[in-house]
Amino acid sequence: MRYLSASSISTDAYLAGVEIGESLAPIRPEVVLVFASLSYGVDLPELFRGLRDAVGRPELLIFGGTGDGVYETQSAAHYAVAALGIDSAGAVHWESSVEPGVGADSAGATRRCATRALEALGGPPDFCFVLADGTTADGTQVVAGISSVVSGPVFGGLAGDDRRFHSARVFQGERDHVDSVAVLLGRGPLPWAVSAASGWQPVGVAGRVEAVDGCEIHRIGSQSAGAFVTDQVGKPLGQIDLGIIPLAAYPSGLEGAHFLRSPSRMDEDGSLTTFGSIPKGTLVRACTATREDVLRGVSLAVRALREGRLGFEPKAALVVSCAGRKWLLEDRGEREISALFEALGAKIPMVGFPSFGEISPLRTPAGTYSEPYFHNVTFGLALLGE
């Protein structure tokens, strides 16, 4: 397996694609994972065309999505494009698929998308990467859909749109798609391992979700959802808190594993809309974090892989890190990337993006995985080997 990463800040989409393609051309990649800011807009197909022209491989598989900026080994940027080229010399069989309508039926669209890719693959996948429009999809249901088709670790997240909360894109081939989900599968000798951690800390007391409609939480205990969070964190929620003051949800009780849900909207009646649903009856706690807590989450994600019998030397990395982490750090994401390489002990080819939600199982010290979860304000990490 060979990997190269590259990035470009060129505002001309075709030239940005050419710059990246020329950087990746030495390994003639079979697959290129592409992440871009929405600033390229209607010119995204030109970016893909420039990439394909420069790589010089007609059958090149392009896959990816938009984010609230991009990450790459050498930089983090609000407005740019980053890519990771992968070449297995034909040892890995790759298939991808895209399905529209993820907003209306997140589970069904994801299930249909994954089924189509799996049928084309011709056997169980050894690698699974899923992306969906973060402005329309219910991440919880995306996980339900992919889990009904694919076993084993699943990694991915929700595409973003530069904090506009209007319309994100996923990429497949030379097209960008709105309100869609995309799945990339690989079958063959591709060593990889995934992990996720946040650093956010629960505060106050727990409450039970009593009234919910999809991703809209109306009542926690006897209070509106907004009033509950306000009481726990000790201050009224404002627009600046969207994405960075999440709820920790405990599906099996307070002693069990939890996942995080961040609010994307607050209504006058106190209802909170989150980037993924929480079932009625679930116990929740409000959470807060300092900048030091956020960076500690990066170290925790790496530690879970190091302690979990990795079994291979990391040669490349994929990062799907919540945009809320970047907003709290008030930077382009460079501190998270520095923390990642410091924890790994080396710089390796890496790409990623600030997301509107993260998809990953939790990794145990024994190297096994939990079921996949949809997370918020979480640092998702996938390490790839030879």
Helices and strands as residue ranges (DSSP letters): E 2-8, H 13-24, G 25-27, E 31-37, G 38-43, H 44-55, E 61-67, E 70-72, E 75-77, E 81-87, E 93-100, H 106-121, E 127-133, H 139-147, E 155-159, E 169-172, E 175-178, E 180-187, E 192-197, E 201-213, E 216-220, E 223-224, H 225-233, G 239-241, E 247-250, E 259-261, E 263-266, E 272-274, E 283-288, H 291-306, E 314-322, H 323-329, H 334-344, E 350-355, E 358-360, E 373-375, E 379-385
